[in-house]
């Protein structure tokens, strides 16, 4: 009896008429299957440590133990890993609050680069709240090295800048001014905490935070509230007079 799986013209006719079942399809190995197999083999040789967790030295150590096909895919992994490490280094290129003057402004702020947030604090050491903000900014700079934190003494950065506007914080993204906080009322006094500043910067999109809510209710504009309340009282007083 003829094998129904055999490749013959007669079997092709029988398959076309549905008399015998179609020939079983051979399972083809995809590129992803090959990558997974090589990945498993390399992981065994590296004592189970995933490649994306290896340092470049560890990758070099196992390079001699792989065959030609493994080497091709291994080299792709190595290039990808180097690119990831370079990207991480680029993101982590700041990490401190740098002092600038007016002469540095264009290069440090307007030409900060693609994807870079700049936090610029205009201050005077003689103002206690400015000193407090500089302490908070130093902590946040170490915590967020991908953000460029700068500070500048007001008289050296903006001539004749009034002290009543200090502290001032400017937020730039890719050289464009996105937000500014001018004057002490924005920061709530000497009890202002680092977490509060972190929340403000996160809300503006400068950095990510693990804080789930503002550390304390946002500062309200007491003067505006008083004016509105006074207007309401005056209106009510006029209405009362109309009834007399």
N, C-alpha and C positions, 0 to 999 in steps of 0.2 A: 504493500500500500504506500502511495506517495506521501511524503511528509508535507502537511499543509503549510508549514512555515518555510518551506524551501522556495527560493527565488526562481520560479519558472514562469513561462508565458501562460501555461495552462492554469497554474494557481492564480495568476493575475486575473484571468477571465473569471474563475470561480469566485474570487474575492469581489470583483466588480458586480457580479450577479447576486452577491450575498449568500452564496452556497457555503462558503467557508469563511470563518471570521478574519478580520483584517490582521495583517502581520503585526506582532507586538512591536511597539516603538522602543528603540534603544534609548536609554536615558543618557542625554548629553550632559557633560560636566561644564557648568558655567564658570566664568571668571571668578564669580563670588565664591563658588565651591572650592576653586583652587586656592583663593586667598585664605579661606577658612582652614583648609588643610595645612597650608604652609604656616599659617598663624599658630595652629595647634602644635605643629612640629617644632617651631621655634620656641613656643612657650614651654614645651617639655625640656628643650635644651637649656632654657634659662631658668629651670627649676620652678616653673609655674608662674613667673612674674610677667604680667602683661607688658607688651612692647611699649604701649603708650605711657607706662610708668617708669620705663628705663631711662637712665642717663645716657649720654652719647658714649661714655666710656664702656658702659655695660653692653651697648649695642655693638661696639667694636670688638668686645671680647668673644661674642658668639658668631661674628661674621665669618670666621674661618671654618666653622662647623656646618655650613649650609651648602647645598648643592646649587647647580646653575639656575634652576627654576625658582628655588627658594631665594637665591641671591637677587634675582630681578625684582621680586616683590619686596624683599628686605630693603633694597636700595630705595624703593618708593617710600617705605615706612621711615627710613632714616632721613630722607629729604623733608618729609612731612613733619617729623619730630623737630628738625632743626628750624623749620619755618615757624612752628608753634613756639619754640623757645625764643626765637628772635622777636616774635610778636609780643611775647610776655615781657621781654626786656624793654621793648619800646614803650609798652604801657607803664612799666615800672621805672621810668627814667627820672622821676621827680623825687617825691618823698620828703621834702623839706620846704620851709617858707623862705624864699630868696628875697633879698633886699634889692630894690631897683631905684633908679632916679629917672628924671624926665628923659634923659638921653637914651635910656634903655627901653623906653615905653613901646616904640614901634616894633622892635625885634622881639621883645619878650611877650607882648600882648597881642598886637595886631597880626604878627607873623608867627603865632604860636604853633600853627600847623593844623592839618586836617584831623578832625575828631577830638581835638584837645579843648577841654574846659580850663579857663583861667579864673582864679579867685584872687582879686586884687584888693588889699586892705590899705586904705589911706588913713594915716594915723599920726599921733604925736605921743612921745613917751611920757610927756607931762600930764596926759589925760588917763586916769586910772582905768576907765572902761576900754580904752585902746590897748593898754597892756594886757588886760584880761583876754581880749579877743585874740591877741597875738599868741597867747598861751594855748587857747583852744585851737587856733589854726595850725599850730605846730603839731598837736596831737592828731588832728584830722589829716594833715599832710602825710604823716607816717602811715596812717591807716589807709590812705587812698593815694598811692604813689602815681596813679595814672592821671591825677588832676594836678595842674600847675598852680601852686599857691605862691603868691607874691605879696610883698608889702612895700610901702613907700611913705617916707615922711612927707606930710602934706606940702610943706614949704619947698621941698626939693622936686616935687612931682607936679603940683598945680599951684603956681604963684598966686598969692593973695587968697588962697582957699580959706574960708572962715572956719574958725575953731568950733563954732556952733554946729557945723555939719559933720563933726567927728564924733565917733568913728564913721567912716563910709566904706562900704564894700561894693565893688563892681564885679559882676559876673559876665564873662565873655565866653562865647563858643565860636571856634574857628575865626577869631578876630572880630566878631560882631558883639556889641553890647546887648545882653539879653535881659538883665535885671540889675537894679541897684537899690541898696539900702543906705539912706543918708540920714545921719544924726542918731543920737542916743535913744530916742523913743522906739526905734526899731528893735532894740536889743534888751530892753527891760531892766537896765541898771546893773549893779555889781553882783546881783544874785543870778545873773545870766549863766546858764550851764552849757557845757560843751555839747551835750546831747541836744539841746535846743538849737544850737547852731547847725549841728549835723542834720537835724530834721528840716531846717530851713533850706539848706543846700540840697538835700534829697528832694524836697518838694519842688525846687527849681529845676531839677533834672541834672544837677552837677555830679552827683554820686549816688550810689546805692546804700541803703541802710537796713539794718535788721530791726530798727525801731518800728513798731506796729502802729503807734499813735504819737501825737505830739507829747513831749514830756510834761508840758503844762498848757493850759488854755492859752491861745494866742493873745498877745497884748492888744487891747482895744484902744481906740483913739478916744481918750476921755474927753478931750476938748470938743470933738464933733458930737459926742453923745450929749454933752452938756448944752450945746447950742440947739440940738434937735429938741431936747427936753424943754428948753426955755421957749422955743417956738410953739410947742404943743401947749404949754401953760398959758402963753399969751393968747393963743387962739381960743382956748377954753374960757379965759377971762373975758374976751370980747363977746363970746356967745352968752355968758352969764349976764353981761350988761344989756344985751339985746332983750333979755327976758324981763328986765326991770322997767 
